Amino acid sequence: MSDKEFTSKALSGLSVEKLREKVVFLKKELFNLRFQKTLGELTNTTRFSMVRKDIARVNTELTKRKAGGSK
């Protein structure tokens, strides 16, 4: 995933359904990272914080849409 994919501008152009799909994908990725860490295969531990922040960005956009109506 590129860093530009999770900017507020990029996220605001997506539909609610696409945002929900991104959250599901990111949560699966976070699960896989935890699994790799347990097995000792994880080399880039900073990916944890990056994925968590991406999940937070997408959830923030979903909350904005919910509070402000549909966009």
PDB file of N, CA, C and O in Angstrom:
ATOM      1  N   MET A   1       0.839  -1.176   0.000  1.00  0.00           N
ATOM      2  CA  MET A   1       0.000   0.000   0.000  1.00  0.00           C
ATOM      3  C   MET A   1       0.882   1.237   0.000  1.00  0.00           C
ATOM      4  O   MET A   1       1.895   1.307   0.696  1.00  0.00           O
ATOM      5  N   SER A   2       0.477   2.183  -0.781  1.00  0.00           N
ATOM      6  CA  SER A   2       1.254   3.418  -0.822  1.00  0.00           C
ATOM      7  C   SER A   2       0.767   4.380   0.255  1.00  0.00           C
ATOM      8  O   SER A   2      -0.373   4.302   0.713  1.00  0.00           O
ATOM      9  N   ASP A   3       1.647   5.279   0.644  1.00  0.00           N
ATOM     10  CA  ASP A   3       1.283   6.259   1.666  1.00  0.00           C
ATOM     11  C   ASP A   3       0.227   7.223   1.162  1.00  0.00           C
ATOM     12  O   ASP A   3      -0.593   7.709   1.940  1.00  0.00           O
ATOM     13  N   LYS A   4       0.238   7.506  -0.150  1.00  0.00           N
ATOM     14  CA  LYS A   4      -0.707   8.457  -0.714  1.00  0.00           C
ATOM     15  C   LYS A   4      -2.116   7.906  -0.770  1.00  0.00           C
ATOM     16  O   LYS A   4      -3.070   8.663  -0.944  1.00  0.00           O
ATOM     17  N   GLU A   5      -2.260   6.599  -0.625  1.00  0.00           N
ATOM     18  CA  GLU A   5      -3.573   5.978  -0.696  1.00  0.00           C
ATOM     19  C   GLU A   5      -4.426   6.315   0.526  1.00  0.00           C
ATOM     20  O   GLU A   5      -5.653   6.267   0.447  1.00  0.00           O
ATOM     21  N   PHE A   6      -3.804   6.652   1.640  1.00  0.00           N
ATOM     22  CA  PHE A   6      -4.536   6.901   2.864  1.00  0.00           C
ATOM     23  C   PHE A   6      -4.515   8.362   3.286  1.00  0.00           C
ATOM     24  O   PHE A   6      -4.674   8.656   4.471  1.00  0.00           O
ATOM     25  N   THR A   7      -4.324   9.275   2.357  1.00  0.00           N
ATOM     26  CA  THR A   7      -4.442  10.689   2.684  1.00  0.00           C
ATOM     27  C   THR A   7      -5.917  11.048   2.770  1.00  0.00           C
ATOM     28  O   THR A   7      -6.761  10.344   2.215  1.00  0.00           O
ATOM     29  N   SER A   8      -6.228  12.123   3.454  1.00  0.00           N
ATOM     30  CA  SER A   8      -7.628  12.500   3.627  1.00  0.00           C
ATOM     31  C   SER A   8      -8.280  12.835   2.291  1.00  0.00           C
ATOM     32  O   SER A   8      -9.468  12.579   2.099  1.00  0.00           O
ATOM     33  N   LYS A   9      -7.512  13.403   1.369  1.00  0.00           N
ATOM     34  CA  LYS A   9      -8.050  13.714   0.048  1.00  0.00           C
ATOM     35  C   LYS A   9      -8.425  12.444  -0.709  1.00  0.00           C
ATOM     36  O   LYS A   9      -9.489  12.367  -1.323  1.00  0.00           O
ATOM     37  N   ALA A  10      -7.552  11.461  -0.659  1.00  0.00           N
ATOM     38  CA  ALA A  10      -7.810  10.203  -1.360  1.00  0.00           C
ATOM     39  C   ALA A  10      -8.985   9.458  -0.733  1.00  0.00           C
ATOM     40  O   ALA A  10      -9.800   8.867  -1.441  1.00  0.00           O
ATOM     41  N   LEU A  11      -9.069   9.486   0.583  1.00  0.00           N
ATOM     42  CA  LEU A  11     -10.149   8.779   1.266  1.00  0.00           C
ATOM     43  C   LEU A  11     -11.495   9.461   1.059  1.00  0.00           C
ATOM     44  O   LEU A  11     -12.527   8.792   1.012  1.00  0.00           O
ATOM     45  N   SER A  12     -11.494  10.773   0.935  1.00  0.00           N
ATOM     46  CA  SER A  12     -12.758  11.482   0.768  1.00  0.00           C
ATOM     47  C   SER A  12     -13.392  11.194  -0.585  1.00  0.00           C
ATOM     48  O   SER A  12     -14.595  11.389  -0.757  1.00  0.00           O
ATOM     49  N   GLY A  13     -12.606  10.737  -1.541  1.00  0.00           N
ATOM     50  CA  GLY A  13     -13.138  10.425  -2.865  1.00  0.00           C
ATOM     51  C   GLY A  13     -13.709   9.024  -2.986  1.00  0.00           C
ATOM     52  O   GLY A  13     -14.263   8.672  -4.028  1.00  0.00           O
ATOM     53  N   LEU A  14     -13.584   8.226  -1.950  1.00  0.00           N
ATOM     54  CA  LEU A  14     -14.051   6.845  -1.994  1.00  0.00           C
ATOM     55  C   LEU A  14     -15.457   6.712  -1.440  1.00  0.00           C
ATOM     56  O   LEU A  14     -15.896   7.533  -0.634  1.00  0.00           O
ATOM     57  N   SER A  15     -16.150   5.690  -1.868  1.00  0.00           N
ATOM     58  CA  SER A  15     -17.492   5.427  -1.345  1.00  0.00           C
ATOM     59  C   SER A  15     -17.382   4.788   0.040  1.00  0.00           C
ATOM     60  O   SER A  15     -16.315   4.324   0.441  1.00  0.00           O
ATOM     61  N   VAL A  16     -18.489   4.773   0.749  1.00  0.00           N
ATOM     62  CA  VAL A  16     -18.517   4.196   2.094  1.00  0.00           C
ATOM     63  C   VAL A  16     -18.182   2.708   2.026  1.00  0.00           C
ATOM     64  O   VAL A  16     -17.471   2.185   2.884  1.00  0.00           O
ATOM     65  N   GLU A  17     -18.695   2.034   1.006  1.00  0.00           N
ATOM     66  CA  GLU A  17     -18.438   0.606   0.861  1.00  0.00           C
ATOM     67  C   GLU A  17     -16.944   0.336   0.638  1.00  0.00           C
ATOM     68  O   GLU A  17     -16.397  -0.607   1.210  1.00  0.00           O
ATOM     69  N   LYS A  18     -16.289   1.144  -0.177  1.00  0.00           N
ATOM     70  CA  LYS A  18     -14.850   0.983  -0.416  1.00  0.00           C
ATOM     71  C   LYS A  18     -14.056   1.242   0.869  1.00  0.00           C
ATOM     72  O   LYS A  18     -13.062   0.567   1.138  1.00  0.00           O
ATOM     73  N   LEU A  19     -14.501   2.219   1.656  1.00  0.00           N
ATOM     74  CA  LEU A  19     -13.824   2.504   2.924  1.00  0.00           C
ATOM     75  C   LEU A  19     -13.939   1.319   3.873  1.00  0.00           C
ATOM     76  O   LEU A  19     -12.975   0.955   4.546  1.00  0.00           O
ATOM     77  N   ARG A  20     -15.120   0.724   3.922  1.00  0.00           N
ATOM     78  CA  ARG A  20     -15.304  -0.451   4.787  1.00  0.00           C
ATOM     79  C   ARG A  20     -14.434  -1.608   4.322  1.00  0.00           C
ATOM     80  O   ARG A  20     -13.892  -2.346   5.145  1.00  0.00           O
ATOM     81  N   GLU A  21     -14.297  -1.772   3.006  1.00  0.00           N
ATOM     82  CA  GLU A  21     -13.430  -2.825   2.479  1.00  0.00           C
ATOM     83  C   GLU A  21     -11.979  -2.576   2.879  1.00  0.00           C
ATOM     84  O   GLU A  21     -11.248  -3.516   3.193  1.00  0.00           O
ATOM     85  N   LYS A  22     -11.566  -1.320   2.867  1.00  0.00           N
ATOM     86  CA  LYS A  22     -10.188  -0.982   3.257  1.00  0.00           C
ATOM     87  C   LYS A  22      -9.948  -1.298   4.732  1.00  0.00           C
ATOM     88  O   LYS A  22      -8.878  -1.785   5.098  1.00  0.00           O
ATOM     89  N   VAL A  23     -10.942  -1.024   5.579  1.00  0.00           N
ATOM     90  CA  VAL A  23     -10.801  -1.334   7.005  1.00  0.00           C
ATOM     91  C   VAL A  23     -10.637  -2.837   7.193  1.00  0.00           C
ATOM     92  O   VAL A  23      -9.781  -3.276   7.960  1.00  0.00           O
ATOM     93  N   VAL A  24     -11.446  -3.620   6.504  1.00  0.00           N
ATOM     94  CA  VAL A  24     -11.347  -5.074   6.618  1.00  0.00           C
ATOM     95  C   VAL A  24      -9.969  -5.550   6.157  1.00  0.00           C
ATOM     96  O   VAL A  24      -9.341  -6.381   6.815  1.00  0.00           O
ATOM     97  N   PHE A  25      -9.502  -5.020   5.025  1.00  0.00           N
ATOM     98  CA  PHE A  25      -8.189  -5.398   4.509  1.00  0.00           C
ATOM     99  C   PHE A  25      -7.082  -5.050   5.501  1.00  0.00           C
ATOM    100  O   PHE A  25      -6.186  -5.858   5.748  1.00  0.00           O
ATOM    101  N   LEU A  26      -7.147  -3.856   6.064  1.00  0.00           N
ATOM    102  CA  LEU A  26      -6.110  -3.416   6.998  1.00  0.00           C
ATOM    103  C   LEU A  26      -6.127  -4.229   8.284  1.00  0.00           C
ATOM    104  O   LEU A  26      -5.072  -4.516   8.848  1.00  0.00           O
ATOM    105  N   LYS A  27      -7.311  -4.603   8.753  1.00  0.00           N
ATOM    106  CA  LYS A  27      -7.395  -5.429   9.960  1.00  0.00           C
ATOM    107  C   LYS A  27      -6.814  -6.819   9.714  1.00  0.00           C
ATOM    108  O   LYS A  27      -6.189  -7.403  10.600  1.00  0.00           O
ATOM    109  N   LYS A  28      -7.024  -7.348   8.503  1.00  0.00           N
ATOM    110  CA  LYS A  28      -6.418  -8.638   8.161  1.00  0.00           C
ATOM    111  C   LYS A  28      -4.898  -8.512   8.118  1.00  0.00           C
ATOM    112  O   LYS A  28      -4.175  -9.399   8.572  1.00  0.00           O
ATOM    113  N   GLU A  29      -4.431  -7.407   7.569  1.00  0.00           N
ATOM    114  CA  GLU A  29      -2.991  -7.183   7.509  1.00  0.00           C
ATOM    115  C   GLU A  29      -2.401  -7.075   8.913  1.00  0.00           C
ATOM    116  O   GLU A  29      -1.325  -7.612   9.176  1.00  0.00           O
ATOM    117  N   LEU A  30      -3.098  -6.387   9.813  1.00  0.00           N
ATOM    118  CA  LEU A  30      -2.631  -6.265  11.192  1.00  0.00           C
ATOM    119  C   LEU A  30      -2.579  -7.634  11.867  1.00  0.00           C
ATOM    120  O   LEU A  30      -1.640  -7.933  12.605  1.00  0.00           O
ATOM    121  N   PHE A  31      -3.585  -8.459  11.612  1.00  0.00           N
ATOM    122  CA  PHE A  31      -3.591  -9.815  12.157  1.00  0.00           C
ATOM    123  C   PHE A  31      -2.385 -10.604  11.642  1.00  0.00           C
ATOM    124  O   PHE A  31      -1.710 -11.293  12.406  1.00  0.00           O
ATOM    125  N   ASN A  32      -2.127 -10.494  10.345  1.00  0.00           N
ATOM    126  CA  ASN A  32      -0.987 -11.202   9.759  1.00  0.00           C
ATOM    127  C   ASN A  32       0.339 -10.713  10.335  1.00  0.00           C
ATOM    128  O   ASN A  32       1.262 -11.503  10.530  1.00  0.00           O
ATOM    129  N   LEU A  33       0.431  -9.421  10.606  1.00  0.00           N
ATOM    130  CA  LEU A  33       1.651  -8.891  11.216  1.00  0.00           C
ATOM    131  C   LEU A  33       1.858  -9.466  12.614  1.00  0.00           C
ATOM    132  O   LEU A  33       2.975  -9.824  12.989  1.00  0.00           O
ATOM    133  N   ARG A  34       0.770  -9.552  13.382  1.00  0.00           N
ATOM    134  CA  ARG A  34       0.881 -10.151  14.726  1.00  0.00           C
ATOM    135  C   ARG A  34       1.326 -11.605  14.628  1.00  0.00           C
ATOM    136  O   ARG A  34       2.155 -12.069  15.411  1.00  0.00           O
ATOM    137  N   PHE A  35       0.766 -12.311  13.664  1.00  0.00           N
ATOM    138  CA  PHE A  35       1.122 -13.711  13.466  1.00  0.00           C
ATOM    139  C   PHE A  35       2.599 -13.842  13.107  1.00  0.00           C
ATOM    140  O   PHE A  35       3.295 -14.700  13.648  1.00  0.00           O
ATOM    141  N   GLN A  36       3.078 -12.998  12.199  1.00  0.00           N
ATOM    142  CA  GLN A  36       4.485 -13.026  11.808  1.00  0.00           C
ATOM    143  C   GLN A  36       5.396 -12.697  12.976  1.00  0.00           C
ATOM    144  O   GLN A  36       6.476 -13.272  13.111  1.00  0.00           O
ATOM    145  N   LYS A  37       4.958 -11.768  13.825  1.00  0.00           N
ATOM    146  CA  LYS A  37       5.769 -11.407  14.987  1.00  0.00           C
ATOM    147  C   LYS A  37       5.900 -12.597  15.936  1.00  0.00           C
ATOM    148  O   LYS A  37       6.977 -12.862  16.471  1.00  0.00           O
ATOM    149  N   THR A  38       4.797 -13.306  16.137  1.00  0.00           N
ATOM    150  CA  THR A  38       4.809 -14.463  17.022  1.00  0.00           C
ATOM    151  C   THR A  38       5.746 -15.548  16.503  1.00  0.00           C
ATOM    152  O   THR A  38       6.448 -16.205  17.273  1.00  0.00           O
ATOM    153  N   LEU A  39       5.744 -15.722  15.189  1.00  0.00           N
ATOM    154  CA  LEU A  39       6.599 -16.748  14.594  1.00  0.00           C
ATOM    155  C   LEU A  39       8.047 -16.293  14.434  1.00  0.00           C
ATOM    156  O   LEU A  39       8.918 -17.100  14.109  1.00  0.00           O
ATOM    157  N   GLY A  40       8.305 -15.020  14.659  1.00  0.00           N
ATOM    158  CA  GLY A  40       9.656 -14.505  14.532  1.00  0.00           C
ATOM    159  C   GLY A  40      10.047 -14.179  13.109  1.00  0.00           C
ATOM    160  O   GLY A  40      11.233 -14.041  12.809  1.00  0.00           O
ATOM    161  N   GLU A  41       9.065 -14.052  12.218  1.00  0.00           N
ATOM    162  CA  GLU A  41       9.341 -13.776  10.808  1.00  0.00           C
ATOM    163  C   GLU A  41       9.265 -12.293  10.464  1.00  0.00           C
ATOM    164  O   GLU A  41       9.641 -11.905   9.358  1.00  0.00           O
ATOM    165  N   LEU A  42       8.796 -11.470  11.369  1.00  0.00           N
ATOM    166  CA  LEU A  42       8.584 -10.055  11.088  1.00  0.00           C
ATOM    167  C   LEU A  42       9.903  -9.302  11.124  1.00  0.00           C
ATOM    168  O   LEU A  42      10.646  -9.371  12.103  1.00  0.00           O
ATOM    169  N   THR A  43      10.186  -8.577  10.041  1.00  0.00           N
ATOM    170  CA  THR A  43      11.425  -7.817   9.990  1.00  0.00           C
ATOM    171  C   THR A  43      11.182  -6.322  10.167  1.00  0.00           C
ATOM    172  O   THR A  43      12.023  -5.624  10.733  1.00  0.00           O
ATOM    173  N   ASN A  44      10.044  -5.824   9.691  1.00  0.00           N
ATOM    174  CA  ASN A  44       9.739  -4.395   9.765  1.00  0.00           C
ATOM    175  C   ASN A  44       8.667  -4.159  10.828  1.00  0.00           C
ATOM    176  O   ASN A  44       7.473  -4.199  10.533  1.00  0.00           O
ATOM    177  N   THR A  45       9.097  -3.914  12.055  1.00  0.00           N
ATOM    178  CA  THR A  45       8.142  -3.752  13.143  1.00  0.00           C
ATOM    179  C   THR A  45       7.424  -2.410  13.107  1.00  0.00           C
ATOM    180  O   THR A  45       6.399  -2.252  13.770  1.00  0.00           O
ATOM    181  N   THR A  46       7.926  -1.448  12.359  1.00  0.00           N
ATOM    182  CA  THR A  46       7.239  -0.154  12.259  1.00  0.00           C
ATOM    183  C   THR A  46       5.956  -0.259  11.456  1.00  0.00           C
ATOM    184  O   THR A  46       5.122   0.645  11.492  1.00  0.00           O
ATOM    185  N   ARG A  47       5.795  -1.345  10.740  1.00  0.00           N
ATOM    186  CA  ARG A  47       4.574  -1.543   9.945  1.00  0.00           C
ATOM    187  C   ARG A  47       3.341  -1.609  10.853  1.00  0.00           C
ATOM    188  O   ARG A  47       2.246  -1.239  10.429  1.00  0.00           O
ATOM    189  N   PHE A  48       3.504  -2.076  12.099  1.00  0.00           N
ATOM    190  CA  PHE A  48       2.402  -2.115  13.054  1.00  0.00           C
ATOM    191  C   PHE A  48       1.756  -0.744  13.215  1.00  0.00           C
ATOM    192  O   PHE A  48       0.545  -0.587  13.059  1.00  0.00           O
ATOM    193  N   SER A  49       2.584   0.236  13.528  1.00  0.00           N
ATOM    194  CA  SER A  49       2.044   1.574  13.777  1.00  0.00           C
ATOM    195  C   SER A  49       1.491   2.186  12.499  1.00  0.00           C
ATOM    196  O   SER A  49       0.508   2.926  12.551  1.00  0.00           O
ATOM    197  N   MET A  50       2.094   1.899  11.362  1.00  0.00           N
ATOM    198  CA  MET A  50       1.604   2.432  10.101  1.00  0.00           C
ATOM    199  C   MET A  50       0.206   1.889   9.782  1.00  0.00           C
ATOM    200  O   MET A  50      -0.675   2.638   9.359  1.00  0.00           O
ATOM    201  N   VAL A  51       0.014   0.604   9.985  1.00  0.00           N
ATOM    202  CA  VAL A  51      -1.285  -0.014   9.693  1.00  0.00           C
ATOM    203  C   VAL A  51      -2.339   0.486  10.677  1.00  0.00           C
ATOM    204  O   VAL A  51      -3.471   0.763  10.283  1.00  0.00           O
ATOM    205  N   ARG A  52      -1.976   0.601  11.948  1.00  0.00           N
ATOM    206  CA  ARG A  52      -2.943   1.106  12.939  1.00  0.00           C
ATOM    207  C   ARG A  52      -3.365   2.529  12.615  1.00  0.00           C
ATOM    208  O   ARG A  52      -4.539   2.873  12.755  1.00  0.00           O
ATOM    209  N   LYS A  53      -2.426   3.360  12.184  1.00  0.00           N
ATOM    210  CA  LYS A  53      -2.754   4.737  11.828  1.00  0.00           C
ATOM    211  C   LYS A  53      -3.624   4.793  10.577  1.00  0.00           C
ATOM    212  O   LYS A  53      -4.519   5.632  10.481  1.00  0.00           O
ATOM    213  N   ASP A  54      -3.366   3.904   9.619  1.00  0.00           N
ATOM    214  CA  ASP A  54      -4.205   3.851   8.422  1.00  0.00           C
ATOM    215  C   ASP A  54      -5.638   3.447   8.772  1.00  0.00           C
ATOM    216  O   ASP A  54      -6.594   3.997   8.226  1.00  0.00           O
ATOM    217  N   ILE A  55      -5.780   2.489   9.680  1.00  0.00           N
ATOM    218  CA  ILE A  55      -7.117   2.086  10.133  1.00  0.00           C
ATOM    219  C   ILE A  55      -7.816   3.273  10.787  1.00  0.00           C
ATOM    220  O   ILE A  55      -9.003   3.501  10.554  1.00  0.00           O
ATOM    221  N   ALA A  56      -7.094   4.020  11.597  1.00  0.00           N
ATOM    222  CA  ALA A  56      -7.673   5.182  12.269  1.00  0.00           C
ATOM    223  C   ALA A  56      -8.105   6.245  11.254  1.00  0.00           C
ATOM    224  O   ALA A  56      -9.156   6.866  11.415  1.00  0.00           O
ATOM    225  N   ARG A  57      -7.301   6.451  10.218  1.00  0.00           N
ATOM    226  CA  ARG A  57      -7.661   7.437   9.192  1.00  0.00           C
ATOM    227  C   ARG A  57      -8.950   7.051   8.472  1.00  0.00           C
ATOM    228  O   ARG A  57      -9.820   7.892   8.246  1.00  0.00           O
ATOM    229  N   VAL A  58      -9.066   5.785   8.117  1.00  0.00           N
ATOM    230  CA  VAL A  58     -10.268   5.326   7.411  1.00  0.00           C
ATOM    231  C   VAL A  58     -11.480   5.406   8.330  1.00  0.00           C
ATOM    232  O   VAL A  58     -12.555   5.832   7.909  1.00  0.00           O
ATOM    233  N   ASN A  59     -11.308   4.994   9.592  1.00  0.00           N
ATOM    234  CA  ASN A  59     -12.418   5.075  10.540  1.00  0.00           C
ATOM    235  C   ASN A  59     -12.842   6.519  10.785  1.00  0.00           C
ATOM    236  O   ASN A  59     -14.030   6.789  10.961  1.00  0.00           O
ATOM    237  N   THR A  60     -11.900   7.440  10.798  1.00  0.00           N
ATOM    238  CA  THR A  60     -12.217   8.856  10.959  1.00  0.00           C
ATOM    239  C   THR A  60     -13.059   9.352   9.793  1.00  0.00           C
ATOM    240  O   THR A  60     -14.032  10.079   9.991  1.00  0.00           O
ATOM    241  N   GLU A  61     -12.689   8.963   8.586  1.00  0.00           N
ATOM    242  CA  GLU A  61     -13.466   9.366   7.407  1.00  0.00           C
ATOM    243  C   GLU A  61     -14.872   8.773   7.460  1.00  0.00           C
ATOM    244  O   GLU A  61     -15.837   9.448   7.100  1.00  0.00           O
ATOM    245  N   LEU A  62     -15.001   7.534   7.899  1.00  0.00           N
ATOM    246  CA  LEU A  62     -16.329   6.922   8.032  1.00  0.00           C
ATOM    247  C   LEU A  62     -17.168   7.664   9.067  1.00  0.00           C
ATOM    248  O   LEU A  62     -18.366   7.863   8.868  1.00  0.00           O
ATOM    249  N   THR A  63     -16.546   8.072  10.168  1.00  0.00           N
ATOM    250  CA  THR A  63     -17.262   8.813  11.210  1.00  0.00           C
ATOM    251  C   THR A  63     -17.700  10.176  10.700  1.00  0.00           C
ATOM    252  O   THR A  63     -18.808  10.620  10.999  1.00  0.00           O
ATOM    253  N   LYS A  64     -16.845  10.845   9.936  1.00  0.00           N
ATOM    254  CA  LYS A  64     -17.216  12.135   9.349  1.00  0.00           C
ATOM    255  C   LYS A  64     -18.435  11.993   8.460  1.00  0.00           C
ATOM    256  O   LYS A  64     -19.344  12.822   8.495  1.00  0.00           O
ATOM    257  N   ARG A  65     -18.447  10.941   7.667  1.00  0.00           N
ATOM    258  CA  ARG A  65     -19.572  10.728   6.752  1.00  0.00           C
ATOM    259  C   ARG A  65     -20.853  10.424   7.520  1.00  0.00           C
ATOM    260  O   ARG A  65     -21.936  10.876   7.150  1.00  0.00           O
ATOM    261  N   LYS A  66     -20.715   9.663   8.577  1.00  0.00           N
ATOM    262  CA  LYS A  66     -21.885   9.298   9.374  1.00  0.00           C
ATOM    263  C   LYS A  66     -22.473  10.535  10.072  1.00  0.00           C
ATOM    264  O   LYS A  66     -23.690  10.703  10.139  1.00  0.00           O
ATOM    265  N   ALA A  67     -21.597  11.384  10.581  1.00  0.00           N
ATOM    266  CA  ALA A  67     -22.041  12.571  11.308  1.00  0.00           C
ATOM    267  C   ALA A  67     -22.574  13.657  10.347  1.00  0.00           C
ATOM    268  O   ALA A  67     -23.522  14.373  10.669  1.00  0.00           O
ATOM    269  N   GLY A  68     -21.960  13.758   9.194  1.00  0.00           N
ATOM    270  CA  GLY A  68     -22.331  14.813   8.263  1.00  0.00           C
ATOM    271  C   GLY A  68     -23.315  14.387   7.201  1.00  0.00           C
ATOM    272  O   GLY A  68     -23.626  15.172   6.305  1.00  0.00           O
ATOM    273  N   GLY A  69     -23.811  13.179   7.273  1.00  0.00           N
ATOM    274  CA  GLY A  69     -24.695  12.678   6.234  1.00  0.00           C
ATOM    275  C   GLY A  69     -23.901  12.007   5.145  1.00  0.00           C
ATOM    276  O   GLY A  69     -22.697  11.797   5.292  1.00  0.00           O
ATOM    277  N   SER A  70     -24.541  11.676   4.079  1.00  0.00           N
ATOM    278  CA  SER A  70     -23.846  10.979   2.989  1.00  0.00           C
ATOM    279  C   SER A  70     -23.163  11.969   2.066  1.00  0.00           C
ATOM    280  O   SER A  70     -23.661  13.069   1.827  1.00  0.00           O
ATOM    281  N   LYS A  71     -22.018  11.560   1.553  1.00  0.00           N
ATOM    282  CA  LYS A  71     -21.256  12.376   0.599  1.00  0.00           C
ATOM    283  C   LYS A  71     -21.177  11.644  -0.701  1.00  0.00           C
ATOM    284  O   LYS A  71     -20.580  12.144  -1.655  1.00  0.00           O
TER     285      LYS A  71
END
